[in-house]
């Protein structure tokens, strides 16, 4: 009999190993708990003027925690009024308008958000307004964050997991005993269902209260509970346990099994692995939880049979039947648990991260339980292994406790993993552009960061992901000090890097490549600090519209290899020219001014959404004398020649003010 079970177990191990290989191939990295990636104003950063809103960017969709989403306080502890949080970017960005007045000083942001797994994440960081930046360090660190109410959450999850075991295992244990005609005590399934209902309700209240049971009861947030996936899953889980509890007390077993199935699926959709794989994650968690619950709960019921039968023949018969079932359950638990863990943490991170260490403790306990189970089965041949069985059951309860703590522990995350989208600009920003052969480059620089947007001249390539493009970045300051800057992907042809800007000219050397298109290197100039000047753009548009007919020399190319072609000479009016420009209405998303090496005023304009960057060199009358425009599919250089006012020359001839004598 045992030989048949061994052969079947070996076949099962081979099948599960093949399934494991299929699951792990291409398995994405997971963040599990939501992580705050960026904020605007920047974390530990400074802005010259009071922000109109506070934005938080996470690595996964989150749900606002009602009025507790953002709390803004001044250095003296005075609260600043803020509005309701709005979700964007697929739920990955929360934006809260600032209603109060922010004068110069240091402010603290305390935030809370509900992650997809139902845990309420919280943290805090500071930013400065005006010149009060002493003590703040620039950078893109995520500030301090943790699971709000982690201890309470872990206890409630332990109760919930134990209840799963008592209910599922108890029902299976009853069937095992009935199969052998053994008179057994009534299982603890009813009490377990009530305990699960209480724990599930507590977890739901935690979400409604932003990690606090007290606030969840006194002032629950309906938006936190019903506005997102985590809250809805918690409500569904609670309703499922209510159905199961009522059905068990009334003796409606089919209805009870339906409620248990719904509760299992809800837990599978909630747990960490679901963030790594939307299909395999929930499947693995559901299978793992069901198998572990039956393994533990049925053993508890067998121990109760042993106590009732004084560890006699009835107990040994029930234990033998359980042993055959447990062999399959152990294999399923080990494989599903290992695969779930590998979706969240790589083997190399087991000893280097807190999550990995807790996972190792859990796996060690499971291995120890397996050893105890094996010893008990061998001893069962000679006598009733009452002590070993009790220790085994106690160890399994400890496994549930470690599993509960694992559920509130942050899995490791790749610091260089691709971002879901480009982070928002922090403070004032400037966009500069260039072209490396056929690849357009638009770089948006703001406090502590730069975002590169690359575009090759085809819409098909633009619809690819950032892996269609390759980019590297080197930064040199005015003193000639240069260093390589690590880039992170942030979408289609998008790359992000943290940068500490130096005063004056910062030179960005961007080396790019894209499959099927010519690439190369291009050096961009970023003048720091940024000096916004929206008024100057309005004056320039007004000055250009006042110009009559003038001569425009235009050079258009889709790659820098062709930029030496002769420019086209055009006769246009000021109105005609302005109407063809993206800044025709006198505004641009990003507008700043600086002075170039020749002392000319240069207006830098950025349209990040369209991946457009322009530089306008102006004369004393705010007219454009040179323009460079970098667009996704072309590169344009223009020079402008204006007629001299009549009476400026006494020779009677018509003269023009030539801004660039060779037309370039």
Rosetta blueprint (number, residue, H / E / L):
1 X L
2 X H
3 X H
4 X H
5 X H
6 X H
7 X H
8 X H
9 X H
10 X H
11 X H
12 X H
13 X H
14 X H
15 X H
16 X H
17 X H
18 X H
19 X H
20 X H
21 X H
22 X H
23 X H
24 X H
25 X L
26 X L
27 X L
28 X L
29 X L
30 X L
31 X L
32 X L
33 X L
34 X L
35 X L
36 X E
37 X E
38 X E
39 X E
40 X E
41 X L
42 X L
43 X L
44 X L
45 X E
46 X E
47 X E
48 X L
49 X L
50 X L
51 X L
52 X L
53 X E
54 X E
55 X E
56 X E
57 X E
58 X E
59 X L
60 X L
61 X L
62 X L
63 X E
64 X E
65 X L
66 X H
67 X H
68 X H
69 X L
70 X E
71 X E
72 X E
73 X E
74 X E
75 X L
76 X L
77 X L
78 X L
79 X E
80 X E
81 X L
82 X E
83 X E
84 X E
85 X E
86 X E
87 X E
88 X E
89 X H
90 X H
91 X H
92 X L
93 X E
94 X E
95 X E
96 X E
97 X E
98 X E
99 X L
100 X L
101 X L
102 X L
103 X L
104 X L
105 X E
106 X E
107 X E
108 X E
109 X E
110 X E
111 X E
112 X E
113 X E
114 X E
115 X L
116 X L
117 X L
118 X L
119 X L
120 X E
121 X E
122 X E
123 X E
124 X E
125 X E
126 X E
127 X E
128 X E
129 X E
130 X L
131 X L
132 X L
133 X L
134 X L
135 X L
136 X L
137 X L
138 X L
139 X L
140 X L
141 X L
142 X L
143 X L
144 X E
145 X E
146 X E
147 X E
148 X L
149 X L
150 X H
151 X H
152 X H
153 X H
154 X H
155 X H
156 X H
157 X H
158 X H
159 X H
160 X H
161 X H
162 X H
163 X H
164 X H
165 X H
166 X H
167 X H
168 X H
169 X H
170 X H
171 X H
172 X H
173 X H
174 X H
175 X H
176 X H
177 X H
178 X H
179 X H
180 X L
181 X L
182 X L
183 X L
184 X L
185 X L
186 X L
187 X L
188 X L
189 X H
190 X H
191 X H
192 X H
193 X H
194 X H
195 X H
196 X H
197 X H
198 X H
199 X H
200 X H
201 X H
202 X H
203 X H
204 X H
205 X H
206 X H
207 X H
208 X H
209 X L
210 X L
211 X L
212 X L
213 X H
214 X H
215 X H
216 X H
217 X H
218 X H
219 X L
220 X L
221 X L
222 X H
223 X H
224 X H
225 X H
226 X H
227 X L
228 X L
229 X H
230 X H
231 X H
232 X H
233 X H
234 X H
235 X H
236 X H
237 X H
238 X H
239 X H
240 X H
241 X H
242 X H
243 X H
244 X H
245 X H
246 X H
247 X H
248 X H
249 X H
250 X H
251 X L
252 X L
253 X H
254 X H
255 X H
256 X H
257 X H
258 X H
259 X H
260 X H
261 X H
262 X H
263 X H
264 X H
265 X H
266 X H
267 X H
268 X H
269 X H
270 X H
271 X L
272 X L
273 X H
274 X H
275 X H
276 X H
277 X L
278 X L
279 X L
280 X H
281 X H
282 X H
283 X H
284 X H
285 X H
286 X H
287 X H
288 X H
289 X H
290 X H
291 X H
292 X H
293 X H
294 X H
295 X H
296 X H
297 X H
298 X H
299 X H
300 X H
301 X H
302 X H
303 X H
304 X H
305 X H
306 X H
307 X H
308 X H
309 X L
310 X L
311 X L
312 X L
313 X H
314 X H
315 X H
316 X H
317 X H
318 X H
319 X H
320 X H
321 X H
322 X H
323 X H
324 X H
325 X H
326 X H
327 X H
328 X H
329 X H
330 X H
331 X H
332 X H
333 X H
334 X H
335 X H
336 X H
337 X H
338 X H
339 X H
340 X H
341 X H
342 X H
343 X H
344 X H
345 X L
346 X L
347 X H
348 X H
349 X H
350 X L
351 X L
352 X L
353 X L
354 X H
355 X H
356 X H
357 X H
358 X H
359 X H
360 X H
361 X H
362 X H
363 X H
364 X H
365 X H
366 X H
367 X H
368 X H
369 X H
370 X H
371 X H
372 X H
373 X H
374 X H
375 X H
376 X H
377 X H
378 X H
379 X H
380 X L
381 X L
382 X L
383 X L
384 X L
385 X L
386 X H
387 X H
388 X H
389 X H
390 X H
391 X H
392 X H
393 X H
394 X H
395 X H
396 X H
397 X H
398 X H
399 X H
400 X H
401 X H
402 X H
403 X H
404 X H
405 X H
406 X H
407 X L
408 X L
409 X L
410 X L
411 X L
412 X L
413 X L
414 X L
415 X L
416 X L
417 X L
418 X L
419 X L
420 X L
421 X L
422 X L
423 X L
424 X L
425 X L
426 X L
427 X L
428 X L
429 X E
430 X E
431 X E
432 X E
433 X E
434 X E
435 X E
436 X E
437 X L
438 X L
439 X E
440 X E
441 X E
442 X E
443 X E
444 X E
445 X E
446 X E
447 X L
448 X L
449 X E
450 X E
451 X E
452 X E
453 X E
454 X E
455 X E
456 X E
457 X L
458 X L
459 X H
460 X H
461 X H
462 X H
463 X L
464 X L
465 X L
466 X H
467 X H
468 X H
469 X E
470 X E
471 X E
472 X E
473 X E
474 X E
475 X E
476 X E
477 X L
478 X L
479 X L
480 X L
481 X L
482 X E
483 X E
484 X E
485 X E
486 X L
487 X L
488 X E
489 X E
490 X L
491 X L
492 X L
493 X L
494 X E
495 X E
496 X E
497 X E
498 X E
499 X L
500 X L
501 X L
502 X L
503 X L
504 X E
505 X E
506 X E
507 X E
508 X E
509 X E
510 X E
511 X E
512 X E
513 X E
514 X E
515 X L
516 X L
517 X E
518 X E
519 X E
520 X E
521 X E
522 X E
523 X E
524 X E
525 X E
526 X E
527 X E
528 X E
529 X L
530 X L
531 X L
532 X E
533 X L
534 X H
535 X H
536 X H
537 X H
538 X H
539 X H
540 X H
541 X H
542 X H
543 X H
544 X H
545 X H
546 X L
547 X L
548 X L
549 X E
550 X E
551 X E
552 X E
553 X E
554 X E
555 X E
556 X E
557 X E
558 X L
559 X L
560 X H
561 X H
562 X H
563 X L
564 X L
565 X L
566 X L
567 X L
568 X E
569 X E
570 X E
571 X E
572 X E
573 X E
574 X H
575 X H
576 X H
577 X H
578 X H
579 X H
580 X L
581 X L
582 X L
583 X L
584 X L
585 X L
586 X L
587 X L
588 X L
589 X L
590 X E
591 X E
592 X E
593 X E
594 X E
595 X E
596 X L
597 X L
598 X L
599 X L
600 X L
601 X E
602 X E
603 X E
604 X E
605 X E
606 X E
607 X E
608 X H
609 X H
610 X H
611 X L
612 X E
613 X E
614 X E
615 X E
616 X E
617 X E
618 X E
619 X L
620 X L
621 X L
622 X L
623 X L
624 X E
625 X E
626 X E
627 X E
628 X E
629 X E
630 X E
631 X L
632 X L
633 X L
634 X L
635 X E
636 X E
637 X E
638 X E
639 X E
640 X E
641 X E
642 X E
643 X E
644 X L
645 X L
646 X L
647 X L
648 X L
649 X L
650 X L
651 X L
652 X L
653 X L
654 X L
655 X L
656 X E
657 X E
658 X E
659 X L
660 X L
661 X L
662 X L
663 X L
664 X L
